[in-house]
Amino acid sequence: MKAVLQRVSEARVRVGEETVGRIAAGSVVLLGVAEGDTDGDAAWMADRIAGLRVFADPDGKMNLDIRQAGGAVLLISQFTLLADTRKGRRPSFVAAADPAEGERLYEAVAESLRFAGVGVQCGRFGAHMEVELTNDGPVTVILDSADRKRPRRS
Protein backbone atom coordinates (compact mmCIF):
# COMPACT_ATOMS: atom_id res chain seq x y z
CA MET A 1 0.00 0.00 0.00
CA LYS A 2 1.39 3.35 -1.01
CA ALA A 3 0.24 6.82 -0.08
CA VAL A 4 1.18 10.37 -0.92
CA LEU A 5 0.20 12.70 1.91
CA GLN A 6 0.05 16.45 1.36
CA ARG A 7 -0.59 18.97 4.10
CA VAL A 8 -3.30 21.35 2.93
CA SER A 9 -5.13 24.44 4.11
CA GLU A 10 -8.22 23.26 2.17
CA ALA A 11 -9.21 20.65 -0.39
CA ARG A 12 -12.17 19.17 -2.20
CA VAL A 13 -12.91 16.35 -4.61
CA ARG A 14 -15.55 16.37 -7.32
CA VAL A 15 -17.08 13.64 -9.43
CA GLY A 16 -18.64 15.37 -12.40
CA GLU A 17 -20.39 18.45 -11.04
CA GLU A 18 -20.89 16.94 -7.56
CA THR A 19 -18.55 17.74 -4.66
CA VAL A 20 -18.26 14.40 -2.85
CA GLY A 21 -15.70 15.43 -0.20
CA ARG A 22 -14.34 18.66 1.25
CA ILE A 23 -12.02 19.53 4.14
CA ALA A 24 -10.52 22.67 5.62
CA ALA A 25 -7.00 22.27 7.06
CA GLY A 26 -5.56 18.78 7.15
CA SER A 27 -4.15 16.26 4.70
CA VAL A 28 -5.02 15.01 1.25
CA VAL A 29 -3.99 11.38 1.06
CA LEU A 30 -3.72 9.67 -2.31
CA LEU A 31 -3.88 5.93 -1.56
CA GLY A 32 -2.90 3.04 -3.82
CA VAL A 33 -3.64 -0.53 -2.77
CA ALA A 34 -1.28 -3.20 -4.09
CA GLU A 35 -1.90 -6.85 -4.87
CA GLY A 36 -1.12 -8.78 -1.70
CA ASP A 37 -1.88 -5.92 0.70
CA THR A 38 -3.69 -7.01 3.86
CA ASP A 39 -5.77 -5.64 6.69
CA GLY A 40 -2.46 -5.27 8.54
CA ASP A 41 -1.21 -2.92 5.82
CA ALA A 42 -4.43 -0.89 6.08
CA ALA A 43 -4.10 -0.62 9.87
CA TRP A 44 -0.43 0.38 9.60
CA MET A 45 -1.22 3.01 6.96
CA ALA A 46 -4.06 4.53 9.00
CA ASP A 47 -1.85 4.62 12.10
CA ARG A 48 0.92 6.39 10.14
CA ILE A 49 -1.45 8.92 8.60
CA ALA A 50 -3.06 9.68 11.98
CA GLY A 51 0.20 9.90 13.88
CA LEU A 52 2.49 11.66 11.42
CA ARG A 53 3.68 14.89 13.02
CA VAL A 54 3.63 17.29 10.08
CA PHE A 55 1.58 20.13 11.59
CA ALA A 56 3.07 23.17 13.29
CA ASP A 57 2.99 23.65 17.03
CA PRO A 58 2.79 27.18 18.54
CA ASP A 59 6.55 27.57 17.93
CA GLY A 60 6.17 26.77 14.23
CA LYS A 61 7.85 23.34 14.50
CA MET A 62 6.30 20.25 12.91
CA ASN A 63 5.39 18.54 16.20
CA LEU A 64 1.64 17.95 15.95
CA ASP A 65 -0.29 15.12 14.36
CA ILE A 66 -3.53 15.73 12.50
CA ARG A 67 -5.73 15.17 15.57
CA GLN A 68 -3.71 17.60 17.71
CA ALA A 69 -3.90 20.16 14.90
CA GLY A 70 -7.67 19.72 14.54
CA GLY A 71 -7.38 18.70 10.90
CA ALA A 72 -9.15 16.18 8.70
CA VAL A 73 -8.17 13.79 5.91
CA LEU A 74 -9.46 13.82 2.36
CA LEU A 75 -8.79 10.22 1.25
CA ILE A 76 -8.56 9.60 -2.49
CA SER A 77 -8.12 6.17 -4.10
CA GLN A 78 -5.34 6.21 -6.68
CA PHE A 79 -4.24 2.90 -8.16
CA THR A 80 -1.80 4.75 -10.43
CA LEU A 81 0.59 5.01 -7.46
CA LEU A 82 1.36 1.35 -8.19
CA ALA A 83 2.54 2.10 -11.74
CA ASP A 84 5.53 0.17 -13.03
CA THR A 85 7.41 2.40 -15.47
CA ARG A 86 10.55 0.31 -15.89
CA LYS A 87 9.73 -0.91 -19.39
CA GLY A 88 8.47 1.08 -22.33
CA ARG A 89 6.54 4.34 -22.16
CA ARG A 90 3.14 3.06 -21.04
CA PRO A 91 2.87 2.37 -17.30
CA SER A 92 1.77 -1.08 -16.18
CA PHE A 93 -0.67 -1.35 -13.30
CA VAL A 94 -0.50 -5.11 -12.71
CA ALA A 95 0.81 -4.50 -9.18
CA ALA A 96 -2.48 -2.84 -8.16
CA ALA A 97 -4.99 -4.89 -6.20
CA ASP A 98 -8.10 -6.04 -8.00
CA PRO A 99 -10.85 -3.42 -7.67
CA ALA A 100 -12.99 -5.27 -5.11
CA GLU A 101 -10.05 -5.88 -2.76
CA GLY A 102 -8.67 -2.40 -3.40
CA GLU A 103 -11.98 -0.83 -2.41
CA ARG A 104 -12.29 -3.03 0.69
CA LEU A 105 -8.84 -2.03 1.94
CA TYR A 106 -9.35 1.63 1.00
CA GLU A 107 -12.52 1.60 3.13
CA ALA A 108 -10.60 -0.17 5.92
CA VAL A 109 -8.08 2.69 6.00
CA ALA A 110 -10.91 5.25 6.16
CA GLU A 111 -12.64 3.37 8.99
CA SER A 112 -9.39 2.95 10.94
CA LEU A 113 -8.73 6.69 10.66
CA ARG A 114 -12.24 7.45 11.93
CA PHE A 115 -11.78 5.00 14.80
CA ALA A 116 -8.53 6.82 15.67
CA GLY A 117 -10.45 10.08 15.97
CA VAL A 118 -9.59 11.61 12.61
CA GLY A 119 -12.30 13.29 10.53
CA VAL A 120 -12.35 11.68 7.09
CA GLN A 121 -13.92 12.67 3.80
CA CYS A 122 -13.55 10.34 0.83
CA GLY A 123 -13.51 10.47 -2.91
CA ARG A 124 -15.49 7.91 -4.88
CA PHE A 125 -13.59 4.68 -5.44
CA GLY A 126 -13.06 3.90 -9.12
CA ALA A 127 -14.55 7.18 -10.35
CA HIS A 128 -12.88 9.86 -12.43
CA MET A 129 -12.27 12.58 -9.84
CA GLU A 130 -11.06 16.16 -9.85
CA VAL A 131 -9.10 17.01 -6.72
CA GLU A 132 -8.48 20.64 -5.81
CA LEU A 133 -6.16 21.53 -2.97
CA THR A 134 -4.16 24.33 -1.50
CA ASN A 135 -0.85 22.81 -0.49
CA ASP A 136 0.40 24.15 2.84
CA GLY A 137 4.18 24.41 3.12
CA PRO A 138 4.43 22.58 0.84
CA VAL A 139 4.65 19.44 2.94
CA THR A 140 4.48 16.16 1.01
CA VAL A 141 5.32 12.74 2.46
CA ILE A 142 5.37 9.34 0.76
CA LEU A 143 4.29 6.34 2.83
CA ASP A 144 4.72 2.68 1.86
CA SER A 145 3.39 -0.14 4.03
CA ALA A 146 6.26 -2.33 2.80
CA ASP A 147 8.45 -0.13 5.02
CA ARG A 148 6.97 -1.77 8.12
CA LYS A 149 8.78 -4.97 7.13
CA ARG A 150 12.14 -3.37 6.35
CA PRO A 151 14.81 -2.85 8.99
CA ARG A 152 15.37 0.76 9.99
CA ARG A 153 18.65 2.49 9.18
CA SER A 154 20.44 4.10 12.09
The 8 nearest C-alpha neighbors of each residue, nearest first, counted from 0:
[[1, 32, 144, 33, 31, 143, 36, 40],
 [0, 2, 143, 31, 142, 30, 144, 32],
 [1, 3, 30, 142, 29, 141, 31, 4],
 [2, 4, 141, 29, 28, 140, 142, 5],
 [5, 3, 28, 140, 139, 27, 2, 26],
 [6, 4, 139, 27, 26, 138, 7, 28],
 [5, 7, 26, 138, 135, 25, 134, 139],
 [8, 6, 134, 135, 9, 133, 25, 26],
 [7, 9, 24, 135, 133, 23, 25, 134],
 [10, 8, 23, 24, 7, 133, 22, 132],
 [11, 9, 132, 22, 131, 21, 133, 23],
 [10, 12, 21, 131, 20, 130, 22, 132],
 [11, 13, 130, 20, 129, 18, 19, 122],
 [14, 12, 18, 129, 17, 19, 128, 15],
 [15, 13, 128, 17, 16, 127, 18, 129],
 [14, 16, 17, 13, 128, 127, 129, 18],
 [15, 17, 14, 13, 18, 19, 129, 128],
 [18, 16, 14, 13, 15, 19, 12, 20],
 [17, 19, 13, 20, 12, 14, 16, 11],
 [18, 20, 13, 17, 12, 122, 14, 21],
 [21, 19, 120, 12, 11, 121, 18, 122],
 [20, 22, 11, 10, 12, 120, 73, 23],
 [23, 21, 10, 9, 71, 11, 24, 73],
 [22, 24, 9, 8, 10, 25, 21, 70],
 [25, 23, 8, 9, 70, 7, 22, 71],
 [24, 26, 70, 71, 7, 72, 6, 8],
 [27, 25, 6, 72, 5, 7, 28, 4],
 [26, 28, 73, 5, 4, 72, 74, 29],
 [27, 29, 4, 74, 3, 30, 75, 26],
 [28, 30, 75, 3, 2, 77, 76, 74],
 [31, 29, 2, 76, 77, 1, 75, 28],
 [30, 32, 78, 77, 1, 80, 0, 76],
 [31, 33, 0, 101, 96, 95, 78, 30],
 [34, 32, 95, 96, 0, 36, 94, 35],
 [33, 35, 96, 95, 94, 36, 32, 97],
 [34, 36, 33, 37, 96, 32, 94, 95],
 [37, 35, 33, 34, 40, 0, 32, 38],
 [38, 36, 39, 40, 35, 41, 104, 42],
 [37, 39, 41, 40, 42, 104, 36, 107],
 [40, 38, 42, 37, 41, 43, 36, 44],
 [39, 41, 43, 37, 38, 42, 144, 36],
 [42, 40, 38, 108, 44, 39, 43, 104],
 [41, 43, 39, 45, 44, 40, 46, 38],
 [44, 42, 40, 46, 41, 45, 39, 47],
 [43, 45, 47, 41, 46, 42, 40, 48],
 [46, 44, 48, 42, 108, 112, 47, 43],
 [45, 47, 43, 49, 44, 48, 50, 42],
 [48, 46, 44, 50, 45, 49, 51, 43],
 [47, 49, 45, 46, 51, 50, 44, 4],
 [50, 48, 46, 47, 51, 45, 65, 112],
 [49, 51, 47, 64, 48, 46, 52, 65],
 [50, 52, 64, 48, 47, 53, 49, 65],
 [53, 51, 64, 63, 62, 54, 61, 50],
 [52, 54, 61, 51, 64, 63, 62, 55],
 [55, 53, 63, 61, 52, 64, 62, 68],
 [56, 54, 61, 59, 60, 62, 63, 57],
 [55, 57, 59, 58, 60, 62, 63, 61],
 [58, 56, 59, 55, 60, 62, 61, 63],
 [59, 57, 56, 60, 55, 61, 62, 54],
 [58, 60, 55, 56, 57, 61, 62, 54],
 [61, 59, 55, 56, 58, 62, 57, 54],
 [60, 62, 55, 53, 54, 52, 63, 56],
 [63, 61, 52, 60, 56, 55, 54, 53],
 [64, 62, 52, 54, 67, 56, 61, 55],
 [63, 65, 52, 50, 51, 67, 66, 54],
 [64, 66, 68, 70, 67, 49, 69, 25],
 [67, 65, 69, 68, 64, 117, 70, 116],
 [68, 66, 64, 69, 65, 63, 70, 54],
 [67, 69, 65, 66, 70, 63, 64, 54],
 [70, 68, 66, 67, 65, 71, 25, 24],
 [71, 69, 25, 65, 24, 68, 66, 72],
 [70, 72, 118, 25, 119, 117, 22, 26],
 [73, 71, 119, 26, 27, 25, 74, 118],
 [72, 74, 27, 120, 121, 119, 28, 26],
 [75, 73, 121, 28, 72, 27, 29, 120],
 [74, 76, 29, 122, 30, 121, 28, 77],
 [77, 75, 30, 124, 29, 31, 78, 74],
 [78, 76, 31, 30, 79, 29, 80, 75],
 [77, 79, 31, 80, 81, 95, 32, 76],
 [78, 80, 81, 82, 77, 92, 31, 95],
 [81, 79, 78, 31, 82, 77, 1, 30],
 [82, 80, 79, 95, 78, 94, 92, 31],
 [83, 81, 92, 79, 91, 80, 90, 84],
 [82, 84, 91, 90, 85, 92, 81, 94],
 [85, 83, 90, 86, 82, 91, 88, 89],
 [86, 84, 83, 87, 90, 88, 91, 82],
 [87, 85, 84, 88, 83, 89, 90, 91],
 [86, 88, 89, 85, 84, 90, 91, 83],
 [87, 89, 90, 86, 84, 85, 91, 83],
 [88, 90, 87, 91, 84, 86, 83, 82],
 [91, 89, 84, 83, 82, 88, 92, 87],
 [90, 92, 83, 82, 93, 89, 84, 94],
 [91, 93, 82, 94, 95, 81, 83, 90],
 [92, 94, 95, 91, 82, 96, 83, 81],
 [93, 95, 92, 34, 33, 81, 96, 82],
 [96, 94, 33, 34, 93, 92, 81, 32],
 [97, 95, 34, 33, 101, 32, 100, 98],
 [96, 98, 100, 99, 101, 95, 34, 33],
 [97, 99, 101, 100, 102, 96, 125, 95],
 [100, 98, 102, 101, 97, 103, 96, 104],
 [101, 99, 103, 102, 98, 97, 104, 96],
 [102, 100, 98, 96, 104, 32, 99, 103],
 [101, 103, 105, 99, 100, 104, 98, 106],
 [102, 104, 100, 106, 101, 105, 107, 99],
 [103, 105, 107, 106, 101, 102, 41, 100],
 [106, 104, 102, 108, 107, 103, 101, 109],
 [105, 107, 109, 103, 104, 108, 102, 110],
 [108, 106, 104, 110, 105, 109, 111, 103],
 [107, 109, 41, 111, 105, 45, 106, 110],
 [110, 108, 106, 112, 107, 111, 113, 105],
 [109, 111, 113, 107, 112, 108, 114, 106],
 [112, 110, 114, 108, 113, 109, 45, 107],
 [111, 113, 115, 109, 117, 110, 114, 45],
 [114, 112, 117, 110, 116, 115, 111, 118],
 [113, 115, 111, 116, 112, 110, 117, 109],
 [116, 114, 112, 113, 117, 111, 49, 46],
 [115, 117, 113, 114, 112, 118, 66, 49],
 [116, 118, 113, 112, 115, 71, 66, 119],
 [119, 117, 71, 113, 72, 116, 120, 70],
 [120, 118, 72, 71, 73, 117, 113, 121],
 [119, 121, 73, 20, 72, 74, 21, 118],
 [122, 120, 74, 73, 20, 75, 123, 119],
 [121, 123, 75, 20, 12, 19, 74, 124],
 [124, 122, 126, 125, 121, 19, 14, 75],
 [123, 125, 126, 76, 122, 102, 75, 105],
 [124, 126, 123, 127, 76, 98, 102, 77],
 [127, 125, 124, 123, 128, 14, 122, 76],
 [126, 128, 14, 125, 129, 15, 123, 13],
 [129, 127, 14, 13, 126, 130, 12, 122],
 [128, 130, 13, 12, 14, 131, 127, 15],
 [131, 129, 12, 11, 128, 13, 132, 10],
 [132, 130, 11, 10, 12, 129, 133, 13],
 [133, 131, 10, 9, 134, 11, 130, 7],
 [132, 134, 7, 9, 8, 135, 10, 131],
 [133, 135, 7, 137, 6, 132, 136, 8],
 [136, 134, 7, 137, 6, 8, 133, 138],
 [137, 135, 138, 134, 6, 7, 139, 5],
 [136, 138, 135, 134, 139, 6, 5, 7],
 [137, 139, 136, 6, 5, 135, 140, 134],
 [140, 138, 5, 4, 137, 6, 141, 3],
 [141, 139, 4, 3, 142, 5, 138, 2],
 [140, 142, 3, 2, 4, 143, 139, 1],
 [143, 141, 2, 1, 3, 140, 144, 4],
 [144, 142, 1, 145, 146, 0, 2, 141],
 [143, 145, 146, 0, 40, 147, 44, 1],
 [144, 146, 143, 147, 148, 149, 0, 40],
 [147, 145, 149, 144, 148, 143, 150, 142],
 [146, 148, 145, 144, 149, 43, 150, 143],
 [149, 147, 146, 145, 150, 144, 151, 143],
 [150, 148, 146, 147, 151, 145, 152, 144],
 [151, 149, 152, 148, 147, 146, 153, 145],
 [150, 152, 149, 153, 146, 147, 148, 145],
 [153, 151, 150, 149, 146, 147, 148, 145],
 [152, 151, 150, 149, 146, 147, 148, 145]]
